[in-house]
């Protein structure tokens, strides 16, 4: 009588392990970029929530009074805003050359932030004369939000 094969041969198991190894070698770096992009988006979104209140404050007051998060008392729009998140350590606003710069700074890698994002910044600049917003960042191009690519 012929014996019936039960289980897998060694070569079949080695092929499966090799395929899993190749997939893992491709997937892990991509997963790191994916999580870094998700973390970087938090900074962009937090600044985005400040845009309308800031524009209203600049329209009803002077740029210097409206755009200075270190002033005492702090501007009302800044007091009511969300200024930090799970990955963002803080957001500051300052007046610079007749523009208002709003900067989101990311936490350190020791605080659970991806190495590609840790300690980096996203800067959004509002120009009252034109009403335009400009975004700049020191994040890597493959991690930065699409609307805020680093200047080359």
DOFIBA-820766 format. One record per residue (C-alpha): residue number from 0; residue in one letter; x negated, y negated, z. Coordinates in nm, 2 decimals, padded with zeros to 4 digits. Layout:
BEGIN
+-----+---------+--------+--------+--------+
| num | residuo |   east |  north |     up |
+-----+---------+--------+--------+--------+
| NUM |       A |      X |      Y |      Z |
...
+-----+---------+--------+--------+--------+
***
This chain:
BEGIN
+-----+---------+--------+--------+--------+
| num | residuo |   east |  north |     up |
+-----+---------+--------+--------+--------+
|   0 |       X |  00.00 |  00.00 |  00.00 |
|   1 |       X | -00.10 | -00.36 | -00.07 |
|   2 |       X | -00.18 | -00.58 |  00.23 |
|   3 |       X |  00.03 | -00.90 |  00.26 |
|   4 |       X | -00.17 | -01.22 |  00.32 |
|   5 |       X | -00.08 | -01.40 |  00.64 |
|   6 |       X | -00.21 | -01.75 |  00.71 |
|   7 |       X | -00.45 | -01.96 |  00.52 |
|   8 |       X | -00.80 | -01.89 |  00.39 |
|   9 |       X | -01.10 | -02.08 |  00.51 |
|  10 |       X | -01.14 | -02.26 |  00.18 |
|  11 |       X | -00.77 | -02.38 |  00.18 |
|  12 |       X | -00.81 | -02.52 |  00.53 |
|  13 |       X | -01.14 | -02.70 |  00.43 |
|  14 |       X | -00.96 | -02.86 |  00.13 |
|  15 |       X | -00.68 | -02.99 |  00.35 |
|  16 |       X | -00.93 | -03.13 |  00.60 |
|  17 |       X | -01.12 | -03.30 |  00.32 |
|  18 |       X | -00.80 | -03.46 |  00.18 |
|  19 |       X | -00.71 | -03.59 |  00.52 |
|  20 |       X | -01.06 | -03.73 |  00.57 |
|  21 |       X | -01.04 | -03.92 |  00.24 |
|  22 |       X | -00.70 | -04.06 |  00.31 |
|  23 |       X | -00.81 | -04.17 |  00.66 |
|  24 |       X | -01.12 | -04.34 |  00.51 |
|  25 |       X | -00.90 | -04.54 |  00.28 |
|  26 |       X | -00.61 | -04.61 |  00.52 |
|  27 |       X | -00.80 | -04.73 |  00.83 |
|  28 |       X | -00.96 | -05.04 |  00.67 |
|  29 |       X | -00.63 | -05.13 |  00.50 |
|  30 |       X | -00.45 | -05.10 |  00.83 |
|  31 |       X | -00.70 | -05.34 |  00.99 |
|  32 |       X | -00.64 | -05.60 |  00.72 |
|  33 |       X | -00.26 | -05.55 |  00.76 |
|  34 |       X | -00.26 | -05.61 |  01.13 |
|  35 |       X | -00.50 | -05.91 |  01.09 |
|  36 |       X | -00.26 | -06.07 |  00.83 |
|  37 |       X |  00.03 | -06.01 |  01.06 |
|  38 |       X | -00.15 | -06.18 |  01.35 |
|  39 |       X | -00.26 | -06.47 |  01.13 |
|  40 |       X |  00.10 | -06.54 |  01.03 |
|  41 |       X |  00.19 | -06.61 |  01.39 |
|  42 |       X | -00.03 | -06.93 |  01.39 |
|  43 |       X |  00.12 | -07.05 |  01.06 |
|  44 |       X |  00.47 | -06.99 |  01.18 |
|  45 |       X |  00.42 | -07.17 |  01.51 |
|  46 |       X |  00.29 | -07.48 |  01.33 |
|  47 |       X |  00.58 | -07.45 |  01.09 |
|  48 |       X |  00.82 | -07.49 |  01.38 |
|  49 |       X |  00.66 | -07.82 |  01.47 |
|  50 |       X |  00.68 | -07.98 |  01.12 |
|  51 |       X |  01.03 | -08.12 |  01.13 |
|  52 |       X |  01.01 | -08.27 |  01.49 |
|  53 |       X |  00.67 | -08.42 |  01.40 |
|  54 |       X |  00.80 | -08.58 |  01.09 |
|  55 |       X |  01.10 | -08.73 |  01.28 |
|  56 |       X |  00.87 | -08.86 |  01.55 |
|  57 |       X |  00.63 | -09.02 |  01.30 |
|  58 |       X |  00.93 | -09.18 |  01.12 |
|  59 |       X |  01.07 | -09.33 |  01.45 |
|  60 |       X |  00.74 | -09.43 |  01.60 |
|  61 |       X |  00.38 | -09.50 |  01.50 |
|  62 |       X |  00.15 | -09.22 |  01.38 |
|  63 |       X | -00.09 | -09.27 |  01.67 |
|  64 |       X |  00.19 | -09.24 |  01.93 |
|  65 |       X |  00.37 | -08.95 |  01.76 |
|  66 |       X |  00.06 | -08.74 |  01.68 |
|  67 |       X | -00.15 | -08.70 |  01.99 |
|  68 |       X | -00.10 | -08.40 |  02.20 |
|  69 |       X | -00.36 | -08.51 |  02.45 |
|  70 |       X | -00.18 | -08.84 |  02.53 |
|  71 |       X | -00.01 | -08.90 |  02.86 |
|  72 |       X |  00.28 | -08.87 |  02.84 |
|  73 |       X |  00.28 | -08.62 |  02.57 |
|  74 |       X |  00.51 | -08.68 |  02.26 |
|  75 |       X |  00.86 | -08.54 |  02.31 |
|  76 |       X |  00.84 | -08.32 |  02.00 |
|  77 |       X |  00.52 | -08.16 |  02.13 |
|  78 |       X |  00.66 | -08.10 |  02.48 |
|  79 |       X |  00.95 | -07.90 |  02.35 |
|  80 |       X |  00.75 | -07.70 |  02.10 |
|  81 |       X |  00.62 | -07.34 |  02.14 |
|  82 |       X |  00.24 | -07.40 |  02.16 |
|  83 |       X |  00.11 | -07.05 |  02.21 |
|  84 |       X |  00.19 | -06.69 |  02.13 |
|  85 |       X |  00.07 | -06.34 |  02.16 |
|  86 |       X | -00.23 | -06.41 |  01.93 |
|  87 |       X | -00.25 | -06.79 |  01.93 |
|  88 |       X | -00.42 | -06.95 |  02.24 |
|  89 |       X | -00.29 | -07.30 |  02.17 |
|  90 |       X | -00.18 | -07.57 |  01.92 |
|  91 |       X | -00.31 | -07.92 |  01.93 |
|  92 |       X | -00.22 | -08.23 |  01.74 |
|  93 |       X | -00.45 | -08.53 |  01.67 |
|  94 |       X | -00.45 | -08.84 |  01.45 |
|  95 |       X | -00.73 | -08.84 |  01.19 |
|  96 |       X | -00.78 | -09.10 |  00.91 |
|  97 |       X | -00.41 | -09.20 |  00.88 |
|  98 |       X | -00.30 | -08.83 |  00.89 |
|  99 |       X | -00.18 | -08.60 |  01.16 |
| 100 |       X | -00.37 | -08.27 |  01.20 |
| 101 |       X | -00.20 | -07.98 |  01.38 |
| 102 |       X | -00.44 | -07.70 |  01.46 |
| 103 |       X | -00.35 | -07.35 |  01.58 |
| 104 |       X | -00.65 | -07.17 |  01.75 |
| 105 |       X | -00.64 | -06.79 |  01.78 |
| 106 |       X | -00.73 | -06.60 |  02.10 |
| 107 |       X | -01.06 | -06.40 |  02.14 |
| 108 |       X | -01.10 | -06.04 |  02.03 |
| 109 |       X | -01.11 | -05.94 |  02.40 |
| 110 |       X | -00.75 | -06.05 |  02.43 |
| 111 |       X | -00.62 | -05.79 |  02.17 |
| 112 |       X | -00.67 | -06.00 |  01.86 |
| 113 |       X | -00.82 | -05.85 |  01.54 |
| 114 |       X | -01.19 | -05.94 |  01.49 |
| 115 |       X | -01.10 | -06.10 |  01.15 |
| 116 |       X | -00.87 | -06.35 |  01.33 |
| 117 |       X | -01.03 | -06.40 |  01.67 |
| 118 |       X | -01.14 | -06.75 |  01.74 |
| 119 |       X | -01.04 | -06.88 |  01.39 |
| 120 |       X | -00.81 | -07.17 |  01.32 |
| 121 |       X | -00.53 | -07.28 |  01.09 |
| 122 |       X | -00.50 | -07.66 |  01.03 |
| 123 |       X | -00.20 | -07.82 |  00.88 |
| 124 |       X | -00.24 | -08.19 |  00.79 |
| 125 |       X |  00.06 | -08.43 |  00.74 |
| 126 |       X |  00.01 | -08.74 |  00.54 |
| 127 |       X |  00.29 | -08.99 |  00.63 |
| 128 |       X |  00.23 | -09.21 |  00.32 |
| 129 |       X |  00.31 | -08.92 |  00.08 |
| 130 |       X |  00.51 | -08.69 |  00.31 |
| 131 |       X |  00.29 | -08.41 |  00.20 |
| 132 |       X |  00.16 | -08.12 |  00.41 |
| 133 |       X | -00.18 | -07.96 |  00.34 |
| 134 |       X | -00.30 | -07.64 |  00.49 |
| 135 |       X | -00.65 | -07.52 |  00.55 |
| 136 |       X | -00.81 | -07.24 |  00.75 |
| 137 |       X | -01.14 | -07.07 |  00.82 |
| 138 |       X | -00.98 | -06.72 |  00.80 |
| 139 |       X | -01.10 | -06.48 |  00.54 |
| 140 |       X | -00.91 | -06.51 |  00.21 |
| 141 |       X | -00.76 | -06.16 |  00.24 |
| 142 |       X | -00.63 | -06.23 |  00.59 |
| 143 |       X | -00.50 | -06.59 |  00.55 |
| 144 |       X | -00.13 | -06.65 |  00.49 |
| 145 |       X | -00.06 | -06.70 |  00.11 |
| 146 |       X |  00.05 | -07.06 |  00.16 |
| 147 |       X | -00.27 | -07.14 |  00.35 |
| 148 |       X | -00.57 | -07.01 |  00.16 |
| 149 |       X | -00.92 | -07.13 |  00.26 |
| 150 |       X | -01.06 | -07.41 |  00.06 |
| 151 |       X | -01.35 | -07.29 | -00.17 |
+-----+---------+--------+--------+--------+
***
